[in-house]
């Protein structure tokens, strides 16, 4: 019998704990073991640290497997491998002193290649002479390809998946260049695309393109059965840019103090004051909600939005900072009672970790 999509928070938490999280953890362990086979000590440590430190990303992405029907396994295999590429490349960019945009773009070509089942494998490290990860990145690309050929709806959704992937890649390139160039490149990126995101500010657009939520939503529906291009566009437009923007804004919100101490770029810090920030959270939440309504499995998608508030605002970084804790109480009101429910019951998920 085909699995139905849950539409209440209790069932989402129960099924995530029983079905999707264990599968995601199994895949993560497999990639950690693969990373341990890298001969170069520094690269091996970066690869395995990334899997351990960024587990949260794949746990979140695994919830969307509840949209994949009976094809959960293929979706989770794809999502964990794809997200592991994202996280691995983010680490390689962060740990590199050259800040070469050609290098960053070349490595991130792996994400587009992952969505081309029968395309060539490119030389991702052409700007890093002597860099050798013993095929680790290439294996993840091939694993994504092997999974997506099992998606009945992939051909209809491929173009939109590549589209949101390209936005993510451009962001990663601009984010990692020399510090004195980043802001202007991101502002220019926004100006080139602002007609697509009326009402967004440049730093909110930067948040919107830094998320992989839309791609995973599309992948889950593609895994579940045959799809049309019209369905694909509707789903993409619902998740990108507004829900994705909300997702990463919450991420930057909880990282404010850490980024301040480390002198890292933080997009939430661009708000003029607390009231400005709260009003913009409210506005972006409203725009996201408006677009999610009317989707197939509408209740599930709206719960995903509410769950984002819970996942981020229950983080220890918030509890450890009095100012953040106070602001978080205001922000979580946007998620309503169900967001509060998720906060109170996240132990169901955390107990599996």
C-alpha positions, 0 to 999 in steps of 0.5 A, spaced: 500 500 500 502 506 498 504 511 504 500 517 505 503 524 507 502 525 514 498 532 515 499 533 523 505 534 527 504 528 531 504 523 525 510 527 522 514 526 528 512 519 529 514 517 522 520 521 522 523 517 528 521 510 525 522 511 518 526 517 515 531 518 520 534 511 521 535 511 514 538 518 513 543 516 519 545 509 515 547 513 509 551 518 513 555 513 516 556 510 510 559 516 507 563 517 514 566 510 512 568 512 505 571 519 508 575 515 512 578 511 506 581 518 504 589 517 504 591 525 505 590 526 513 588 533 512 582 532 507 580 525 510 579 529 517 575 535 513 571 530 510 569 526 516 568 532 520 563 535 515 559 528 516 559 529 523 558 536 524 553 537 519 548 531 520 543 536 522 542 538 515 541 531 512 536 529 518 532 535 516 532 533 509 530 526 511 523 529 513 521 531 506 522 523 504 515 523 507 513 526 501 516 520 497 511 515 498 514 508 497 520 510 494 523 513 500 529 509 500 532 512 493 530 519 495 534 519 502 540 516 498 540 522 493 538 527 499 544 525 503 549 524 498 547 531 495 547 534 501 554 531 503 557 534 497 554 541 499 557 540 506 563 537 504 564 543 499 563 548 504 568 546 508 573 545 503 571 553 501 572 555 508 578 552 509 582 554 503 586 561 503 586 562 496 579 564 495 579 563 488 572 563 485 574 559 479 576 554 484 569 554 487 565 554 481 569 548 478 568 544 485 561 546 485 560 543 478 559 536 482 552 539 484 550 540 477 553 533 475 549 530 480 543 532 476 545 529 470 545 521 470 548 520 464 553 526 463 560 526 464 564 527 470 568 533 470 575 535 473 572 538 480 579 540 482 582 543 476 584 549 480 587 545 486 594 542 483 595 536 487 589 535 491 587 528 492 581 525 495 581 518 492 575 519 488 570 521 494 567 527 491 566 523 485 563 517 488 558 522 491 556 524 485 555 517 482 551 515 488 546 521 486 545 519 479 544 512 481 538 514 485 535 519 481 534 514 475 529 511 480 525 517 480 519 516 475 518 524 475 525 526 475 525 528 467 519 533 469 522 536 475 530 536 472 530 543 469 527 546 476 532 542 480 538 544 476 535 552 476 535 552 484 542 548 484 545 554 480 542 559 485 545 555 490 552 554 487 552 562 485 551 564 492 557 559 494 562 562 490 560 569 492 560 567 499 567 565 499 571 570 495 575 575 498 572 578 504 572 585 501 569 583 495 563 578 498 558 584 499 558 587 493 558 581 489 552 578 493 548 585 492 550 585 484 547 578 484 541 580 487 540 586 482 540 581 477 535 577 480 530 582 483 525 582 478 524 575 481 523 576 488 519 583 489 519 585 496 526 582 498 532 585 500 539 583 498 541 580 504 534 576 504 535 574 497 542 571 499 538 567 504 533 564 499 539 562 495 543 559 500 537 553 502 536 546 498 529 545 501 526 547 494 530 542 491 529 536 496 521 538 495 522 537 488 526 530 489 521 527 493 515 528 489 519 526 483 521 520 487 514 518 489 511 518 481 510 521 474 510 528 474 508 534 470 513 540 468 507 544 471 507 541 478 514 542 478 514 549 477 508 550 482 512 547 487 519 550 486 515 557 486 512 555 493 519 554 496 523 558 492 525 564 494 520 565 500 520 559 504 528 558 503 529 565 505 525 564 512 529 557 512 536 560 512 534 567 516 533 562 522 539 559 521 543 566 521 539 568 527 541 563 531 549 564 529 549 571 530 553 571 536 558 566 534 559 570 527 560 576 531 565 573 535 569 570 529 567 576 524 563 572 519 558 575 515 551 574 518 545 576 514 540 577 520 545 583 522 544 587 516 537 589 519 537 596 522 534 594 529 530 588 532 523 591 530 526 591 523 528 584 523 521 582 527 517 585 521 521 582 516 520 575 519 513 576 519 513 579 512 517 573 509 513 568 513 506 571 510 509 570 503 511 563 504 505 561 507 501 564 501 505 560 496 504 554 500 497 554 501 493 550 495 499 545 494 498 538 494 499 536 501 498 543 503 498 541 511 504 538 510 508 543 507 505 548 512 507 544 518 514 544 515 514 551 515 512 551 522 517 546 524 523 550 521 522 555 527 522 549 532 528 546 529 532 553 529 529 556 535 530 550 540 537 550 539 542 551 544 545 557 541 539 561 543 538 558 550 545 560 551 544 568 549 539 572 553 538 577 547 537 571 542 532 568 547 528 574 548 527 575 540 526 568 539 520 568 543 517 573 539 519 570 532 516 563 534 509 566 535 509 566 527 509 559 527 503 558 532 501 553 537 504 547 532 511 550 532 511 550 540 508 543 539 514 541 535 519 545 540 516 541 546 516 534 542 523 535 539 526 530 544 522 524 539 527 526 534 533 528 538 532 521 542 534 517 535 541 521 534 
